[in-house]
Amino acid sequence: MNSIQNCPRPRVVGACFAAVLALSACGGGGSDPAPAPAPAPPPMPEDTRPQDARTFTPVVETSFPALAGAADTDRWVGVLNGSAYRIEVPKTGWNGQLVMWAHGYAGTGASLTVGTPIMRRYLIANGYAWAASSYSKNYYDVRAGVEDTNALANKFVSLAAANGRTLAAPSKIFITGVSMGGHITAAAIEAEAQTNAVNKVKYNGAVPLCGVVGDNELFNYFAGYQLAAQQLAGLPMSSFPQADFPAIAPAIQATLWTSFPTQTNAIGDKLKNIVAYLSGGPRPFFAEGWANAGNQGNIWASIGGDGTINGILTANVLDTTALTYKVDASSASTTALDMAFNNSIYKIKPAADANRLRRDGLRWIPQVAGDFGVPVVTLHTLGDLFVPFKMEQVYAARAKAKGNDKWLVQRAIRDVGHCAFTAAEAAKAFDDMVKWEAGGPKPAGDDVSTAATVAQPSYGCTYTINTPSAEDYTAPASRAAFQANYPACP
């Protein structure tokens, strides 16, 4: 779409949104390894993207602060292949394992900055080393995120040596990250990345947090929102891309909202119903998420583009032909009203091979096909409408289709914000994943796919931990105020 917008450190609600957004290829049941993808045609001159001409500069740090109250650590910073990085290793008691952290979308600016893991305190307390890259490019460049994160993992030992510490190669490497970093996390363990990445890392497990684990389906969701809003406002799309969308957006908002962006009118309530189903179905915290100004602000900043994802691709990747719009809130089943709406709405079709396989590394937007064979635990907030809960349902279906659902555990968190987890929730997910990977039982999770289960008032109660800490993305006092107004678990 036009842009993908996010804060470098996500919050429960948002006014701080920046401009934009072990090698195992085996399936389940002992199937043979998946064959390597067929080689793509060589890049052609017309494959040059706007992203290729953009320049970025890593922010060079001299250090980063120690975590108050945590064990003493070695902390190193620097620049690797055009990416800034941070590395932290306990001075004593390193467990020999490395965790790679993938930050979320950082906007479209020229400066490249590094983040730190939300579960940093847990990692230090349990003896893990961690490392994080700024990536060599901003925008929604997941390919750069995977490659630069992998390159840093591969240089971990030599960078430690350059800083005067001799370390053995990590016995295990894990990956985790938020939002776009969740996409990077999930893509990095895919068989396609293991085969095609320039920098290869055999990860032992992964924890995608609030991740775009449905890859292009996120952009299709944004497109469906836009098409439905225009249709309901009497300003339907008639051709794509639509150059005048910025000019008509205020009229759409005025037609559908009593008070934009938090209060829709009767016409806008139809859009609300459509988005409920497009984003994962009726569920707790959807209504609160719909009325959240940060969610709506992010969505509206991400629609109206040409389908190249702001120059990451050279052609339109959007495909709304498979979307179903549930406009009739009076019935759970398809009605004549729904059928008429779906038959009349404009359908966007993608350009052929807009995101094809490449000879020079990963796809420009790496896929998350469910083709992995290591333990994965995900978290997603129910009211997140920017990277909606639907992503988890897409991921579950793809993993099941590949026979790899045995490797996947998913958990729902009761909140409205994008990546609005507590550090305790993220640390618990990571801890359960590593114990599973070490030979423990598969941890429990939520059924994300059964509509009746997801719609239960108590859905998401099991793994929501509202214990605040200074490491949370939202200040404890602010989070407590938000939580006081949220539906309590029955």
KEDREN-193968 format. One record per residue (C-alpha): residue number from 1; residue in three letters; x, z, y. Coordinates in Angstrom, 2 decimals, padded with zeros to 5 digits. Layout:
N
REC   i  aa      px      pz      py
REC NUM ALA       X       Z       Y
...
end
This chain:
490
REC   i  aa      px      pz      py
REC   1 MET  000.00  000.00  000.00
REC   2 ASN  001.07  000.30  003.63
REC   3 SER  003.00  003.50  003.07
REC   4 ILE  003.40  006.58  000.93
REC   5 GLN  003.52  009.69  003.02
REC   6 ASN  004.73  013.15  002.14
REC   7 CYS  006.66  016.17  003.41
REC   8 PRO  010.12  016.69  001.95
REC   9 ARG  008.90  020.21  001.09
REC  10 PRO  005.21  019.87  000.13
REC  11 ARG  002.72  022.44  001.36
REC  12 VAL -000.80  023.56  000.45
REC  13 VAL -002.26  021.75  003.44
REC  14 GLY -000.46  019.39  005.70
REC  15 ALA  000.00  018.56  009.30
REC  16 CYS  003.72  017.92  008.71
REC  17 PHE  003.39  014.59  006.96
REC  18 ALA  006.12  012.10  007.77
REC  19 ALA  005.44  008.45  008.34
REC  20 VAL  005.53  005.96  005.61
REC  21 LEU  005.03  007.51  000.64
REC  22 ALA  018.85  012.54 -026.10
REC  23 LEU  018.19  008.67 -026.23
REC  24 SER  014.96  008.38 -028.18
REC  25 ALA  012.85  005.26 -028.34
REC  26 CYS  010.94  006.39 -031.41
REC  27 GLY  007.19  006.59 -031.59
REC  28 GLY  005.26  009.26 -033.42
REC  29 GLY  005.04  009.59 -037.16
REC  30 GLY  008.60  008.51 -037.85
REC  31 SER  008.20  004.97 -036.56
REC  32 ASP  011.23  002.75 -036.08
REC  33 PRO  012.95  002.72 -032.69
REC  34 ALA  011.27  000.48 -030.15
REC  35 PRO  013.08 -002.85 -029.69
REC  36 ALA  014.99 -003.40 -026.49
REC  37 PRO  012.90 -005.18 -023.84
REC  38 ALA  013.39 -008.93 -023.68
REC  39 PRO  015.75 -009.93 -020.89
REC  40 ALA  014.12 -011.08 -017.68
REC  41 PRO  015.05 -014.26 -015.85
REC  42 PRO  017.97 -013.84 -013.46
REC  43 PRO  017.12 -012.83 -009.90
REC  44 MET  016.23 -015.76 -007.67
REC  45 PRO  016.91 -016.07 -003.92
REC  46 GLU  013.28 -015.30 -003.16
REC  47 ASP  013.73 -011.93 -004.89
REC  48 THR  015.44 -010.50 -001.82
REC  49 ARG  013.30 -007.63 -000.58
REC  50 PRO  012.99 -005.96  002.81
REC  51 GLN  014.36 -002.84  001.06
REC  52 ASP  017.60 -004.67  000.31
REC  53 ALA  018.34 -005.17  004.02
REC  54 ARG  017.70 -001.57  005.06
REC  55 THR  020.62  000.73  005.72
REC  56 PHE  020.73  004.48  005.16
REC  57 THR  023.23  007.22  005.97
REC  58 PRO  023.68  010.39  003.90
REC  59 VAL  023.61  013.62  005.89
REC  60 VAL  027.02  015.14  005.18
REC  61 GLU  026.86  018.88  004.60
REC  62 THR  029.77  021.31  004.58
REC  63 SER  027.87  023.81  002.41
REC  64 PHE  024.41  025.10  001.62
REC  65 PRO  023.35  028.74  001.66
REC  66 ALA  023.38  031.08 -001.29
REC  67 LEU  020.04  032.29 -002.56
REC  68 ALA  019.47  035.85 -001.37
REC  69 GLY  019.45  038.36 -004.18
REC  70 ALA  020.66  035.87 -006.80
REC  71 ALA  023.88  035.97 -008.82
REC  72 ASP  027.02  034.59 -007.23
REC  73 THR  027.48  030.84 -007.62
REC  74 ASP  029.82  027.98 -006.85
REC  75 ARG  028.07  025.57 -004.49
REC  76 TRP  029.45  022.11 -003.81
REC  77 VAL  028.30  019.32 -001.55
REC  78 GLY  029.47  015.79 -000.95
REC  79 VAL  028.63  012.11 -001.06
REC  80 LEU  028.57  009.96 -004.19
REC  81 ASN  027.90  006.21 -004.05
REC  82 GLY  026.12  006.53 -000.72
REC  83 SER  024.05  009.56 -001.80
REC  84 ALA  024.49  013.10 -000.57
REC  85 TYR  024.44  015.74 -003.27
REC  86 ARG  024.28  019.46 -003.94
REC  87 ILE  025.59  021.19 -007.07
REC  88 GLU  025.27  024.87 -007.97
REC  89 VAL  026.87  026.60 -010.96
REC  90 PRO  026.89  030.33 -011.75
REC  91 LYS  030.37  031.75 -011.23
REC  92 THR  030.05  033.61 -014.52
REC  93 GLY  027.73  033.15 -017.49
REC  94 TRP  027.03  029.43 -017.18
REC  95 ASN  024.96  028.57 -020.25
REC  96 GLY  026.56  025.13 -020.53
REC  97 GLN  023.36  023.30 -019.56
REC  98 LEU  022.64  021.15 -016.50
REC  99 VAL  019.33  020.59 -014.70
REC 100 MET  018.90  017.53 -012.50
REC 101 TRP  016.47  017.96 -009.61
REC 102 ALA  014.60  014.94 -008.16
REC 103 HIS  013.16  015.47 -004.69
REC 104 GLY  009.90  013.95 -003.44
REC 105 TYR  009.29  011.09 -001.06
REC 106 ALA  011.43  011.52  002.05
REC 107 GLY  009.89  008.92  004.36
REC 108 THR  011.27  005.75  005.90
REC 109 GLY  014.01  007.12  008.11
REC 110 ALA  017.67  006.18  007.87
REC 111 SER  018.95  009.69  007.08
REC 112 LEU  019.34  010.78  003.45
REC 113 THR  018.90  014.49  002.74
REC 114 VAL  019.07  016.67 -000.37
REC 115 GLY  016.59  019.27 -001.61
REC 116 THR  016.83  022.27 -003.92
REC 117 PRO  014.70  023.07 -006.98
REC 118 ILE  011.60  025.18 -006.48
REC 119 MET  012.66  027.15 -009.57
REC 120 ARG  016.20  027.68 -008.26
REC 121 ARG  016.07  031.47 -008.67
REC 122 TYR  014.97  031.11 -012.29
REC 123 LEU  017.75  028.59 -013.00
REC 124 ILE  020.50  030.81 -011.58
REC 125 ALA  019.15  033.92 -013.32
REC 126 ASN  019.16  032.11 -016.65
REC 127 GLY  022.62  030.63 -016.35
REC 128 TYR  021.79  026.98 -015.61
REC 129 ALA  023.79  024.69 -013.38
REC 130 TRP  021.76  022.30 -011.27
REC 131 ALA  022.48  019.20 -009.23
REC 132 ALA  020.41  017.13 -006.82
REC 133 SER  020.91  013.75 -005.15
REC 134 SER  019.52  012.53 -001.84
REC 135 TYR  019.32  009.06 -003.45
REC 136 SER  021.02  006.18 -001.70
REC 137 LYS  017.78  004.86 -000.21
REC 138 ASN  014.59  006.21  001.30
REC 139 TYR  011.10  004.62  001.04
REC 140 TYR  009.36  004.66 -002.37
REC 141 ASP  012.52  003.61 -004.18
REC 142 VAL  012.16  005.19 -007.62
REC 143 ARG  014.75  002.82 -009.05
REC 144 ALA  017.37  004.21 -006.66
REC 145 GLY  016.19  007.74 -007.47
REC 146 VAL  016.73  007.30 -011.20
REC 147 GLU  020.08  005.56 -010.84
REC 148 ASP  021.52  007.99 -008.30
REC 149 THR  020.29  011.08 -010.15
REC 150 ASN  021.79  009.75 -013.37
REC 151 ALA  025.07  008.85 -011.65
REC 152 LEU  025.36  012.40 -010.32
REC 153 ALA  024.70  013.86 -013.78
REC 154 ASN  027.45  011.68 -015.21
REC 155 LYS  029.91  012.84 -012.51
REC 156 PHE  029.10  016.55 -012.83
REC 157 VAL  032.27  017.52 -014.71
REC 158 SER  034.63  015.47 -012.54
REC 159 LEU  033.05  016.75 -009.33
REC 160 ALA  033.48  020.32 -010.57
REC 161 ALA  037.13  019.59 -011.31
REC 162 ALA  037.61  018.12 -007.83
REC 163 ASN  036.34  021.43 -006.49
REC 164 GLY  038.81  023.41 -008.57
REC 165 ARG  036.66  024.39 -011.53
REC 166 THR  037.16  023.11 -015.06
REC 167 LEU  033.88  022.77 -016.96
REC 168 ALA  033.04  021.32 -020.34
REC 169 ALA  030.55  018.51 -020.54
REC 170 PRO  027.02  019.96 -020.47
REC 171 SER  025.62  020.63 -023.92
REC 172 LYS  022.15  019.66 -022.67
REC 173 ILE  020.82  017.91 -019.57
REC 174 PHE  017.25  018.35 -018.33
REC 175 ILE  015.43  016.69 -015.45
REC 176 THR  012.60  017.90 -013.22
REC 177 GLY  011.20  016.96 -009.82
REC 178 VAL  008.19  016.75 -007.53
REC 179 SER  005.88  013.90 -006.44
REC 180 MET  007.99  010.72 -006.29
REC 181 GLY  010.60  012.92 -007.97
REC 182 GLY  008.07  013.46 -010.75
REC 183 HIS  007.91  009.67 -011.13
REC 184 ILE  011.73  009.60 -011.25
REC 185 THR  011.70  012.40 -013.82
REC 186 ALA  009.21  010.67 -016.10
REC 187 ALA  010.81  007.24 -015.70
REC 188 ALA  014.31  008.54 -016.47
REC 189 ILE  013.37  009.56 -020.02
REC 190 GLU  011.55  006.32 -020.85
REC 191 ALA  012.99  003.97 -023.48
REC 192 GLU  013.07  001.22 -020.87
REC 193 ALA  015.32  003.29 -018.60
REC 194 GLN  017.50  004.31 -021.52
REC 195 THR  018.01  000.61 -022.23
REC 196 ASN  018.11 -000.96 -018.77
REC 197 ALA  019.45  001.63 -016.32
REC 198 VAL  022.93  000.93 -014.99
REC 199 ASN  023.70  004.66 -015.13
REC 200 LYS  022.42  006.05 -018.43
REC 201 VAL  021.77  009.71 -019.23
REC 202 LYS  020.37  011.10 -022.45
REC 203 TYR  018.04  013.83 -021.21
REC 204 ASN  016.94  016.61 -023.57
REC 205 GLY  013.64  017.35 -021.84
REC 206 ALA  011.69  016.89 -018.62
REC 207 VAL  009.23  018.66 -016.30
REC 208 PRO  007.48  016.23 -013.90
REC 209 LEU  005.70  018.25 -011.21
REC 210 CYS  002.77  016.70 -009.27
REC 211 GLY  004.31  013.44 -010.40
REC 212 VAL  003.31  009.81 -010.01
REC 213 VAL  003.28  009.61 -013.80
REC 214 GLY  000.83  006.71 -013.70
REC 215 ASP  003.26  004.58 -011.64
REC 216 ASN  001.34  001.58 -010.20
REC 217 GLU -002.02  003.22 -010.91
REC 218 LEU -001.42  005.40 -007.85
REC 219 PHE -001.35  002.33 -005.63
REC 220 ASN -004.46  000.94 -007.34
REC 221 TYR -006.21  004.24 -006.58
REC 222 PHE -005.34  003.92 -002.88
REC 223 ALA -006.63  000.35 -002.91
REC 224 GLY -009.88  001.42 -004.59
REC 225 TYR -010.40  004.09 -001.95
REC 226 GLN -009.92  001.53  000.82
REC 227 LEU -012.20 -001.09 -000.74
REC 228 ALA -014.98  001.44 -001.35
REC 229 ALA -014.73  002.88  002.16
REC 230 GLN -014.97 -000.58  003.72
REC 231 GLN -017.86 -001.58  001.47
REC 232 LEU -019.86  001.54  002.33
REC 233 ALA -019.15  001.13  006.03
REC 234 GLY -020.50 -002.42  006.04
REC 235 LEU -017.06 -003.87  006.70
REC 236 PRO -016.14 -005.16  003.25
REC 237 MET -012.83 -006.81  002.53
REC 238 SER -013.15 -010.58  002.19
REC 239 SER -009.51 -011.52  001.70
REC 240 PHE -006.27 -009.74  000.92
REC 241 PRO -004.12 -008.61  002.59
REC 242 GLN -006.31 -007.63  005.50
REC 243 ALA -004.32 -007.80  008.71
REC 244 ASP -006.99 -006.19  010.89
REC 245 PHE -007.39 -002.98  008.85
REC 246 PRO -005.81 -000.75  011.53
REC 247 ALA -008.33 -002.11  014.02
REC 248 ILE -011.39 -001.44  011.85
REC 249 ALA -010.25  001.90  010.41
REC 250 PRO -011.78  003.95  013.27
REC 251 ALA -015.15  002.25  012.74
REC 252 ILE -015.02  003.03  009.01
REC 253 GLN -014.25  006.66  009.72
REC 254 ALA -017.01  006.91  012.31
REC 255 THR -019.52  005.46  009.84
REC 256 LEU -018.61  007.73  006.91
REC 257 TRP -017.64  011.01  008.56
REC 258 THR -019.47  013.43  010.79
REC 259 SER -016.12  015.01  011.60
REC 260 PHE -013.12  013.08  010.33
REC 261 PRO -011.31  013.92  008.12
REC 262 THR -013.03  017.03  006.78
REC 263 GLN -016.82  016.46  006.88
REC 264 THR -018.48  013.32  005.52
REC 265 ASN -022.07  012.31  006.23
REC 266 ALA -024.59  011.03  003.69
REC 267 ILE -022.91  007.63  003.50
REC 268 GLY -019.49  009.20  003.25
REC 269 ASP -020.71  011.44  000.44
REC 270 LYS -020.99  008.28 -001.65
REC 271 LEU -017.30  007.67 -001.05
REC 272 LYS -016.68  011.28 -002.00
REC 273 ASN -018.43  010.70 -005.32
REC 274 ILE -016.50  007.48 -005.93
REC 275 VAL -013.19  009.20 -005.24
REC 276 ALA -014.09  012.13 -007.51
REC 277 TYR -014.22  009.72 -010.44
REC 278 LEU -011.27  007.56 -009.33
REC 279 SER -009.10  010.66 -008.97
REC 280 GLY -009.80  012.27 -012.34
REC 281 GLY -013.51  013.05 -012.59
REC 282 PRO -015.64  016.03 -011.55
REC 283 ARG -013.51  019.18 -011.69
REC 284 PRO -012.85  022.47 -009.93
REC 285 PHE -011.14  022.16 -006.55
REC 286 PHE -012.11  018.53 -006.01
REC 287 ALA -014.56  019.47 -003.24
REC 288 GLU -011.94  021.65 -001.56
REC 289 GLY -009.38  018.88 -001.92
REC 290 TRP -011.76  016.32 -000.42
REC 291 ALA -012.30  018.48  002.67
REC 292 ASN -008.57  019.09  003.05
REC 293 ALA -007.22  017.37  006.16
REC 294 GLY -003.77  016.96  004.63
REC 295 ASN -005.09  015.07  001.62
REC 296 GLN -007.20  012.73  003.72
REC 297 GLY -004.42  012.22  006.25
REC 298 ASN -002.00  011.22  003.49
REC 299 ILE -004.47  008.79  001.93
REC 300 TRP -005.30  007.06  005.20
REC 301 ALA -001.60  006.68  005.97
REC 302 SER -001.14  004.98  002.61
REC 303 ILE -003.85  002.30  002.71
REC 304 GLY -004.16 -001.02  004.46
REC 305 GLY -000.89 -002.59  003.36
REC 306 ASP  000.01 -005.83  001.60
REC 307 GLY  000.70 -004.45 -001.86
REC 308 THR  004.50 -004.70 -001.70
REC 309 ILE  004.73 -000.90 -001.35
REC 310 ASN  006.34 -001.21  002.04
REC 311 GLY  008.90 -003.78  001.00
REC 312 ILE  010.00 -002.29 -002.32
REC 313 LEU  008.53 -005.41 -003.95
REC 314 THR  008.38 -009.02 -002.79
REC 315 ALA  004.75 -009.62 -003.80
REC 316 ASN  001.46 -007.76 -004.22
REC 317 VAL  001.32 -005.39 -007.20
REC 318 LEU -002.18 -004.01 -006.53
REC 319 ASP -004.84 -004.54 -009.19
REC 320 THR -008.34 -003.17 -008.73
REC 321 THR -010.00 -005.39 -011.34
REC 322 ALA -010.22 -002.53 -013.86
REC 323 LEU -011.54  000.11 -011.44
REC 324 THR -015.09  001.40 -011.83
REC 325 TYR -016.82  002.83 -008.77
REC 326 LYS -019.34  005.64 -009.41
REC 327 VAL -021.40  005.57 -006.24
REC 328 ASP -024.58  007.18 -007.57
REC 329 ALA -024.14  010.96 -007.43
REC 330 SER -027.59  011.58 -008.91
REC 331 SER -026.57  010.51 -012.41
REC 332 ALA -023.54  010.99 -014.64
REC 333 SER -024.18  007.64 -016.30
REC 334 THR -023.94  004.14 -014.90
REC 335 THR -027.00  003.13 -012.89
REC 336 ALA -028.29 -000.06 -011.35
REC 337 LEU -026.93  001.18 -008.01
REC 338 ASP -023.46  001.55 -009.54
REC 339 MET -023.65 -001.87 -011.15
REC 340 ALA -024.68 -003.55 -007.92
REC 341 PHE -021.87 -001.88 -006.00
REC 342 ASN -019.24 -002.81 -008.61
REC 343 ASN -020.47 -006.39 -008.82
REC 344 SER -020.30 -006.90 -005.06
REC 345 ILE -017.05 -005.14 -004.15
REC 346 TYR -013.92 -007.19 -003.50
REC 347 LYS -011.36 -007.24 -006.31
REC 348 ILE -007.64 -007.32 -005.54
REC 349 LYS -005.55 -009.16 -008.11
REC 350 PRO -001.77 -008.76 -008.42
REC 351 ALA  000.79 -011.50 -008.10
REC 352 ALA  002.32 -012.52 -011.40
REC 353 ASP  005.50 -010.60 -012.22
REC 354 ALA  005.43 -008.64 -008.98
REC 355 ASN  007.21 -005.78 -010.77
REC 356 ARG  008.86 -007.57 -013.67
REC 357 LEU  011.81 -006.56 -015.82
REC 358 ARG  015.19 -007.33 -014.27
REC 359 ARG  018.66 -008.21 -015.48
REC 360 ASP  020.43 -006.04 -012.91
REC 361 GLY  018.95 -002.69 -013.93
REC 362 LEU  015.54 -001.07 -013.78
REC 363 ARG  012.36 -002.60 -012.47
REC 364 TRP  011.99 -002.14 -008.75
REC 365 ILE  009.21  000.35 -009.51
REC 366 PRO  010.16  001.82 -012.92
REC 367 GLN  007.30  002.15 -015.36
REC 368 VAL  006.07  005.32 -017.06
REC 369 ALA  004.79  003.81 -020.30
REC 370 GLY  004.68  006.97 -022.43
REC 371 ASP  007.63  005.68 -024.44
REC 372 PHE  009.70  008.86 -024.71
REC 373 GLY  010.83  011.20 -027.47
REC 374 VAL  011.84  014.48 -025.83
REC 375 PRO  009.74  017.51 -024.81
REC 376 VAL  007.82  017.06 -021.56
REC 377 VAL  005.72  019.65 -019.71
REC 378 THR  003.83  018.58 -016.58
REC 379 LEU  001.99  020.43 -013.82
REC 380 HIS -000.64  019.03 -011.45
REC 381 THR -002.95  020.65 -008.92
REC 382 LEU -006.62  019.82 -009.42
REC 383 GLY -007.44  019.22 -005.77
REC 384 ASP -004.49  016.96 -005.01
REC 385 LEU -006.04  013.69 -003.82
REC 386 PHE -002.81  012.15 -002.56
REC 387 VAL -001.21  011.94 -006.02
REC 388 PRO -004.42  012.67 -007.90
REC 389 PHE -004.98  014.48 -011.18
REC 390 LYS -005.89  011.07 -012.64
REC 391 MET -002.14  010.46 -012.98
REC 392 GLU -002.06  013.03 -015.79
REC 393 GLN -004.89  011.28 -017.62
REC 394 VAL -003.10  007.94 -017.39
REC 395 TYR  000.11  009.54 -018.69
REC 396 ALA -001.72  011.21 -021.57
REC 397 ALA -003.37  007.94 -022.61
REC 398 ARG -000.10  006.01 -022.49
REC 399 ALA  001.79  008.63 -024.48
REC 400 LYS -000.98  008.71 -027.08
REC 401 ALA -001.00  004.92 -027.35
REC 402 LYS  002.75  005.01 -028.09
REC 403 GLY  002.32  007.82 -030.61
REC 404 ASN  004.26  010.19 -028.37
REC 405 ASP  001.58  012.67 -027.35
REC 406 LYS  003.26  015.14 -029.72
REC 407 TRP  006.01  015.41 -027.07
REC 408 LEU  003.66  016.01 -024.13
REC 409 VAL  002.15  019.22 -022.73
REC 410 GLN  000.12  019.09 -019.51
REC 411 ARG -001.17  021.92 -017.34
REC 412 ALA -003.70  022.07 -014.52
REC 413 ILE -003.19  024.34 -011.50
REC 414 ARG -006.04  025.51 -009.27
REC 415 ASP -005.06  024.47 -005.76
REC 416 VAL -005.77  021.64 -003.33
REC 417 GLY -002.34  020.83 -001.95
REC 418 HIS  000.03  018.13 -003.10
REC 419 CYS  002.78  019.93 -005.08
REC 420 ALA  001.31  023.29 -004.01
REC 421 PHE  002.80  025.21 -006.92
REC 422 THR  004.24  028.68 -006.92
REC 423 ALA  007.83  028.97 -008.08
REC 424 ALA  006.44  031.13 -010.91
REC 425 GLU  004.24  028.27 -012.15
REC 426 ALA  007.10  025.78 -012.08
REC 427 ALA  009.56  028.20 -013.70
REC 428 LYS  007.10  029.01 -016.48
REC 429 ALA  006.62  025.31 -017.24
REC 430 PHE  010.38  024.73 -017.33
REC 431 ASP  011.03  027.83 -019.43
REC 432 ASP  008.39  026.81 -021.97
REC 433 MET  009.87  023.32 -022.16
REC 434 VAL  013.43  024.47 -022.85
REC 435 LYS  012.33  026.98 -025.48
REC 436 TRP  010.38  024.20 -027.18
REC 437 GLU  013.36  021.86 -027.00
REC 438 ALA  015.56  024.59 -028.52
REC 439 GLY  013.38  024.71 -031.62
REC 440 GLY  010.52  026.94 -030.61
REC 441 PRO  006.86  026.04 -031.11
REC 442 LYS  005.20  023.44 -028.93
REC 443 PRO  003.75  025.34 -025.97
REC 444 ALA  000.07  025.29 -025.16
REC 445 GLY -001.40  023.18 -022.41
REC 446 ASP -004.66  021.89 -020.97
REC 447 ASP -006.77  019.03 -022.27
REC 448 VAL -006.63  016.65 -019.30
REC 449 SER -008.68  013.86 -020.86
REC 450 THR -012.04  015.27 -022.01
REC 451 ALA -014.41  014.99 -019.05
REC 452 ALA -016.62  017.91 -020.07
REC 453 THR -013.58  020.18 -020.42
REC 454 VAL -012.07  019.18 -017.07
REC 455 ALA -015.43  019.78 -015.35
REC 456 GLN -015.72  023.40 -016.53
REC 457 PRO -015.67  025.96 -013.67
REC 458 SER -012.83  027.84 -015.38
REC 459 TYR -010.63  024.77 -015.86
REC 460 GLY -007.09  025.40 -014.68
REC 461 CYS -007.28  029.18 -014.89
REC 462 THR -004.88  029.53 -017.83
REC 463 TYR -001.67  028.38 -016.13
REC 464 THR -002.37  029.17 -012.48
REC 465 ILE -000.05  031.98 -011.34
REC 466 ASN -000.86  032.99 -007.78
REC 467 THR  002.08  035.38 -007.54
REC 468 PRO  003.80  034.34 -004.29
REC 469 SER  007.53  034.28 -003.61
REC 470 ALA  009.88  033.21 -000.86
REC 471 GLU  010.78  030.11 -002.89
REC 472 ASP  007.23  028.72 -002.83
REC 473 TYR  006.72  025.63 -000.71
REC 474 THR  004.05  027.54  001.20
REC 475 ALA  004.84  030.87  002.85
REC 476 PRO  003.31  033.77  000.86
REC 477 ALA  001.04  034.90  003.70
REC 478 SER -000.29  031.39  004.23
REC 479 ARG -000.85  030.89  000.52
REC 480 ALA -002.71  034.17  000.25
REC 481 ALA -005.02  033.10  003.08
REC 482 PHE -005.76  029.80  001.37
REC 483 GLN -006.30  031.43 -002.02
REC 484 ALA -008.76  033.91 -000.55
REC 485 ASN -011.10  031.01  000.20
REC 486 TYR -010.68  029.24 -003.15
REC 487 PRO -013.10  029.60 -006.06
REC 488 ALA -012.07  032.47 -008.29
REC 489 CYS -011.71  032.06 -012.03
REC 490 PRO -014.96  033.05 -013.77
end
